[in-house]
Amino acid sequence: MSSTRQRNKNSSKEYYSQKKVADGYDEERFTTTGGKMFDTFEKNVVISNLPKNREGVKVLDAGAGSGRFTIEMAKRGFDVVSCDYSSAMLDAIKSKIKALGFENRVTLSKQDVPNLTFNDDEFDFICCMRVFVNLDTIENEVNALKELIIVCKPGGTVVFDIVNPKSLAVFGQRKSSMITLEKAKDIILSFPEVEIKKCFGRRILSQTTFEKAPPFLLGLIDRFDHVLSKIFPFFCVRIYFVLIKLRS
């Protein structure tokens, strides 16, 4: 483990450590038609960037939460390490993998993303989804990215997302941990050991728009939103990055 790592505490921990929050996480966000659409999109972001060959590959779901991405990667035969600081969230994942018979594919680890204790260059693929905005400060987010890069193998991939304060979808809900596309790129460029393979945004229209729209219009609205997201990524509510750690 690198000796230069900093230790940080996040106030969001208290909220996500509650059992009732962990138990209701998926239901609250991904059971409506609009929520399911976004859930499918985010899972595809992760799945489409997984290594083609599973043999000998080690995968990390950092800040795994309820295990949405852990389960998808385990279904595809990958050995996954899932870490989260919330014991309640890890218990939720444990229940899921037991029900699916994935105990031999998933290892649970209680860890905080800005303070990882894994070995340097340990993982071939890392996803860290819906985590950065909950780290409360930009400093914690920079430290989290540093940690992800440290534990990623040279030639490996890191996938993560940010929440953009320029998006109208978060008007009135802005938090200090939100990062603009420009700021995120500046932070990434401060790490010379990685390069941006892909960067794209999603959702210019608010989640409320999708939740309140008639079901028969959702497909049309989603396609319209997808086009807008491609044209105006700097106004998307969520922006996704796919990084490659360079070989020395």
The 8 nearest C-alpha neighbors of each residue, nearest first, counted from 0:
[[1, 118, 119, 116, 2, 117, 4, 115],
 [0, 2, 3, 4, 119, 149, 118, 116],
 [1, 3, 4, 0, 5, 116, 119, 6],
 [4, 2, 1, 5, 0, 6, 145, 146],
 [5, 3, 2, 1, 6, 114, 146, 142],
 [4, 6, 3, 7, 114, 142, 113, 2],
 [7, 5, 114, 4, 8, 113, 142, 139],
 [8, 6, 5, 9, 139, 113, 114, 142],
 [7, 9, 10, 6, 12, 139, 134, 111],
 [8, 10, 11, 12, 134, 135, 7, 139],
 [9, 11, 12, 13, 8, 135, 14, 134],
 [12, 10, 9, 13, 14, 133, 15, 134],
 [13, 11, 10, 15, 14, 9, 16, 85],
 [12, 14, 16, 11, 15, 10, 17, 9],
 [13, 15, 12, 16, 11, 17, 20, 10],
 [16, 14, 12, 17, 13, 20, 85, 11],
 [15, 17, 85, 13, 14, 87, 12, 18],
 [18, 16, 20, 15, 19, 14, 87, 21],
 [17, 19, 21, 87, 20, 22, 16, 88],
 [20, 18, 22, 21, 17, 23, 24, 87],
 [21, 19, 23, 17, 18, 22, 24, 15],
 [22, 20, 18, 88, 24, 19, 23, 87],
 [21, 23, 19, 20, 24, 18, 91, 25],
 [24, 22, 26, 20, 21, 25, 27, 19],
 [23, 25, 21, 27, 26, 20, 22, 28],
 [26, 24, 28, 29, 27, 23, 30, 65],
 [25, 27, 23, 30, 28, 24, 29, 22],
 [26, 28, 24, 25, 23, 29, 30, 31],
 [29, 27, 25, 26, 34, 30, 24, 31],
 [28, 30, 34, 35, 25, 26, 31, 38],
 [29, 31, 26, 34, 35, 28, 32, 27],
 [32, 30, 34, 33, 29, 35, 210, 28],
 [31, 33, 35, 34, 36, 30, 210, 214],
 [34, 32, 209, 36, 210, 31, 35, 37],
 [33, 35, 29, 31, 37, 36, 32, 28],
 [36, 34, 38, 29, 32, 33, 37, 30],
 [37, 35, 33, 39, 34, 38, 40, 32],
 [36, 38, 40, 34, 39, 35, 41, 33],
 [37, 39, 35, 41, 36, 40, 34, 29],
 [40, 38, 42, 36, 37, 41, 35, 43],
 [39, 41, 37, 43, 38, 42, 36, 44],
 [42, 40, 44, 38, 43, 39, 37, 45],
 [41, 43, 39, 45, 44, 40, 46, 38],
 [42, 44, 46, 40, 41, 45, 47, 39],
 [45, 43, 41, 42, 47, 46, 40, 48],
 [44, 46, 42, 43, 48, 47, 49, 41],
 [47, 45, 43, 49, 48, 44, 42, 72],
 [46, 48, 45, 44, 43, 49, 42, 50],
 [47, 49, 46, 45, 50, 44, 156, 241],
 [48, 50, 46, 47, 51, 45, 124, 156],
 [51, 49, 52, 48, 53, 124, 56, 123],
 [50, 52, 49, 53, 48, 54, 47, 56],
 [51, 53, 50, 54, 56, 55, 49, 77],
 [54, 52, 56, 77, 55, 51, 50, 76],
 [55, 53, 56, 52, 77, 57, 51, 76],
 [54, 56, 53, 57, 52, 78, 123, 77],
 [57, 55, 53, 54, 123, 58, 77, 78],
 [56, 58, 122, 123, 78, 55, 79, 124],
 [57, 59, 79, 124, 122, 125, 123, 80],
 [60, 58, 125, 80, 79, 61, 81, 124],
 [59, 61, 81, 126, 63, 125, 127, 69],
 [62, 60, 127, 63, 82, 59, 126, 81],
 [63, 61, 83, 64, 82, 130, 127, 112],
 [62, 64, 60, 61, 66, 83, 81, 82],
 [65, 63, 88, 66, 62, 83, 89, 67],
 [64, 66, 88, 92, 67, 91, 63, 21],
 [67, 65, 69, 63, 92, 64, 68, 70],
 [68, 66, 69, 70, 65, 71, 63, 64],
 [67, 69, 71, 70, 66, 72, 42, 60],
 [68, 70, 66, 72, 71, 67, 73, 60],
 [69, 71, 73, 68, 72, 67, 66, 74],
 [72, 70, 68, 74, 73, 69, 75, 67],
 [71, 73, 75, 69, 74, 70, 77, 68],
 [74, 72, 77, 70, 76, 75, 71, 69],
 [75, 73, 71, 72, 76, 70, 77, 101],
 [74, 76, 72, 73, 77, 71, 53, 70],
 [75, 77, 73, 74, 78, 72, 53, 104],
 [78, 76, 73, 72, 75, 79, 53, 104],
 [77, 79, 104, 105, 57, 58, 73, 76],
 [80, 78, 105, 58, 59, 77, 104, 81],
 [79, 81, 106, 59, 105, 107, 58, 60],
 [82, 80, 60, 107, 63, 59, 106, 108],
 [83, 81, 108, 61, 109, 110, 62, 63],
 [82, 84, 62, 110, 109, 85, 63, 111],
 [83, 85, 110, 111, 109, 86, 82, 62],
 [86, 84, 16, 88, 87, 83, 15, 89],
 [85, 87, 89, 88, 90, 84, 16, 109],
 [86, 88, 90, 18, 85, 89, 16, 21],
 [89, 87, 91, 21, 85, 64, 90, 65],
 [88, 90, 86, 92, 91, 87, 93, 85],
 [91, 89, 93, 87, 88, 92, 86, 94],
 [92, 90, 88, 94, 89, 93, 65, 87],
 [93, 91, 89, 95, 66, 94, 90, 65],
 [92, 94, 90, 96, 91, 95, 97, 89],
 [95, 93, 97, 91, 92, 96, 98, 90],
 [96, 94, 92, 98, 97, 93, 99, 91],
 [95, 97, 101, 99, 93, 98, 94, 102],
 [98, 96, 100, 94, 99, 95, 102, 93],
 [97, 99, 95, 96, 100, 94, 101, 93],
 [98, 100, 96, 97, 101, 95, 102, 94],
 [101, 99, 97, 98, 102, 96, 103, 95],
 [100, 102, 96, 104, 103, 99, 97, 105],
 [103, 101, 104, 105, 100, 96, 97, 106],
 [102, 104, 101, 105, 100, 106, 78, 96],
 [105, 103, 78, 101, 102, 79, 73, 77],
 [104, 106, 79, 102, 80, 103, 78, 101],
 [107, 105, 80, 81, 79, 108, 104, 102],
 [108, 106, 81, 82, 80, 105, 89, 109],
 [107, 109, 82, 110, 81, 106, 83, 80],
 [110, 108, 84, 83, 82, 107, 86, 85],
 [111, 109, 84, 83, 82, 108, 115, 112],
 [110, 112, 84, 114, 113, 115, 83, 109],
 [111, 113, 114, 143, 115, 62, 61, 110],
 [114, 143, 112, 142, 111, 139, 115, 146],
 [115, 113, 111, 112, 6, 116, 5, 4],
 [114, 116, 112, 117, 111, 110, 113, 146],
 [115, 117, 0, 118, 114, 110, 1, 111],
 [118, 116, 115, 150, 0, 119, 121, 120],
 [119, 117, 0, 121, 150, 120, 116, 1],
 [118, 120, 150, 149, 121, 0, 117, 151],
 [121, 119, 152, 150, 151, 122, 149, 118],
 [122, 120, 150, 119, 118, 152, 151, 123],
 [123, 121, 151, 57, 152, 124, 58, 120],
 [122, 124, 155, 57, 152, 56, 58, 151],
 [125, 123, 156, 58, 122, 155, 157, 59],
 [126, 124, 59, 157, 58, 60, 156, 158],
 [125, 127, 158, 60, 157, 159, 128, 61],
 [128, 126, 159, 61, 62, 60, 158, 130],
 [127, 129, 159, 130, 160, 126, 62, 158],
 [130, 128, 131, 160, 132, 127, 161, 133],
 [129, 131, 128, 133, 132, 62, 127, 134],
 [130, 132, 133, 134, 140, 161, 129, 160],
 [131, 133, 176, 134, 130, 177, 162, 161],
 [134, 132, 131, 135, 130, 11, 176, 129],
 [133, 135, 131, 132, 136, 9, 139, 140],
 [134, 136, 176, 133, 9, 132, 175, 11],
 [137, 135, 176, 138, 139, 134, 175, 140],
 [136, 138, 140, 139, 176, 141, 135, 175],
 [139, 137, 141, 136, 140, 142, 143, 135],
 [138, 140, 142, 136, 137, 141, 134, 143],
 [139, 141, 143, 137, 142, 138, 131, 144],
 [140, 142, 138, 144, 143, 139, 137, 145],
 [143, 141, 145, 139, 113, 140, 144, 146],
 [142, 144, 113, 140, 146, 145, 141, 112],
 [143, 145, 147, 141, 146, 142, 148, 140],
 [146, 144, 142, 148, 143, 147, 149, 141],
 [147, 145, 149, 143, 144, 148, 113, 142],
 [148, 146, 144, 150, 149, 145, 151, 143],
 [147, 149, 151, 145, 146, 150, 144, 244],
 [148, 150, 146, 119, 147, 151, 145, 120],
 [149, 151, 119, 120, 121, 147, 148, 118],
 [152, 150, 120, 122, 148, 149, 121, 155],
 [151, 153, 120, 155, 123, 122, 121, 154],
 [154, 152, 246, 244, 155, 245, 151, 120],
 [153, 155, 244, 245, 246, 152, 243, 156],
 [156, 154, 123, 152, 153, 244, 124, 243],
 [155, 157, 243, 124, 242, 125, 244, 123],
 [156, 158, 125, 242, 241, 126, 124, 243],
 [159, 157, 241, 126, 240, 127, 125, 242],
 [160, 158, 127, 128, 240, 239, 126, 157],
 [159, 161, 239, 238, 128, 240, 129, 237],
 [162, 160, 238, 237, 131, 132, 163, 178],
 [163, 161, 237, 177, 236, 132, 178, 238],
 [162, 164, 179, 236, 178, 165, 177, 166],
 [165, 163, 166, 177, 173, 179, 178, 162],
 [166, 164, 163, 234, 167, 179, 233, 236],
 [167, 165, 234, 236, 168, 235, 164, 163],
 [166, 168, 170, 169, 165, 203, 234, 205],
 [167, 169, 205, 166, 170, 204, 236, 203],
 [170, 168, 172, 167, 166, 173, 171, 164],
 [171, 169, 167, 172, 168, 173, 166, 164],
 [170, 172, 173, 169, 167, 168, 174, 164],
 [173, 171, 169, 170, 174, 168, 164, 167],
 [172, 174, 171, 164, 169, 170, 175, 177],
 [175, 173, 176, 177, 172, 164, 135, 132],
 [174, 176, 177, 136, 135, 173, 137, 178],
 [177, 175, 136, 135, 132, 174, 137, 178],
 [176, 178, 162, 163, 164, 175, 174, 132],
 [179, 177, 163, 182, 183, 162, 164, 176],
 [178, 180, 163, 182, 181, 164, 183, 165],
 [179, 181, 183, 182, 233, 184, 178, 163],
 [180, 182, 184, 179, 183, 185, 233, 178],
 [183, 181, 185, 179, 184, 180, 178, 186],
 [184, 182, 186, 180, 185, 181, 179, 178],
 [185, 183, 187, 181, 186, 182, 188, 180],
 [184, 186, 182, 188, 183, 187, 181, 189],
 [187, 185, 183, 189, 184, 188, 182, 141],
 [186, 188, 184, 189, 185, 190, 183, 193],
 [189, 187, 185, 190, 186, 184, 191, 194],
 [188, 190, 186, 187, 191, 185, 184, 192],
 [189, 191, 188, 192, 187, 193, 186, 145],
 [192, 190, 193, 189, 188, 194, 187, 245],
 [191, 193, 245, 190, 244, 194, 246, 148],
 [194, 192, 244, 245, 243, 191, 190, 242],
 [193, 195, 243, 242, 196, 244, 192, 245],
 [194, 196, 242, 197, 241, 243, 193, 240],
 [195, 197, 242, 241, 194, 243, 198, 240],
 [198, 196, 241, 195, 240, 199, 242, 239],
 [197, 199, 240, 239, 241, 195, 196, 238],
 [200, 198, 239, 238, 232, 197, 240, 201],
 [201, 199, 238, 232, 235, 237, 228, 239],
 [200, 202, 228, 235, 237, 238, 203, 236],
 [203, 201, 235, 204, 236, 224, 228, 237],
 [202, 204, 235, 236, 228, 234, 224, 205],
 [205, 203, 202, 168, 224, 208, 206, 167],
 [204, 206, 168, 207, 208, 203, 202, 209],
 [205, 207, 209, 208, 210, 204, 168, 33],
 [206, 208, 210, 205, 209, 211, 204, 212],
 [209, 207, 205, 206, 211, 210, 212, 204],
 [208, 210, 33, 206, 212, 207, 211, 217],
 [209, 211, 207, 33, 208, 212, 206, 31],
 [212, 210, 208, 209, 207, 213, 214, 206],
 [211, 213, 209, 210, 208, 214, 217, 216],
 [212, 214, 216, 215, 211, 217, 210, 209],
 [215, 213, 217, 216, 212, 32, 218, 33],
 [214, 216, 213, 217, 218, 219, 212, 220],
 [217, 215, 214, 219, 213, 218, 220, 212],
 [216, 218, 220, 214, 219, 215, 221, 212],
 [217, 219, 221, 220, 216, 222, 215, 214],
 [218, 220, 222, 221, 216, 217, 223, 215],
 [219, 221, 217, 223, 222, 218, 224, 216],
 [220, 222, 224, 218, 219, 223, 217, 225],
 [221, 223, 225, 219, 224, 220, 218, 226],
 [224, 222, 220, 226, 225, 221, 219, 227],
 [223, 225, 221, 227, 222, 226, 228, 220],
 [226, 224, 222, 228, 223, 227, 221, 229],
 [225, 227, 229, 223, 228, 224, 222, 230],
 [228, 226, 224, 230, 229, 225, 231, 223],
 [229, 227, 225, 232, 231, 226, 201, 230],
 [228, 230, 226, 227, 231, 232, 225, 200],
 [229, 231, 227, 228, 232, 226, 225, 233],
 [230, 232, 228, 233, 234, 229, 227, 235],
 [233, 231, 200, 228, 235, 234, 229, 230],
 [232, 234, 231, 235, 180, 165, 179, 200],
 [235, 233, 166, 232, 165, 231, 203, 236],
 [236, 234, 203, 232, 202, 200, 166, 201],
 [235, 237, 166, 163, 162, 202, 203, 168],
 [238, 236, 162, 235, 201, 161, 200, 163],
 [237, 239, 200, 161, 160, 199, 201, 162],
 [240, 238, 160, 199, 198, 159, 200, 237],
 [241, 239, 198, 159, 158, 197, 160, 242],
 [240, 242, 158, 197, 196, 157, 195, 198],
 [243, 241, 195, 157, 196, 194, 156, 240],
 [242, 244, 156, 194, 193, 155, 245, 154],
 [245, 243, 193, 153, 154, 155, 192, 156],
 [246, 244, 153, 193, 192, 154, 243, 247],
 [245, 247, 153, 154, 244, 192, 152, 155],
 [246, 245, 153, 192, 244, 154, 193, 152]]
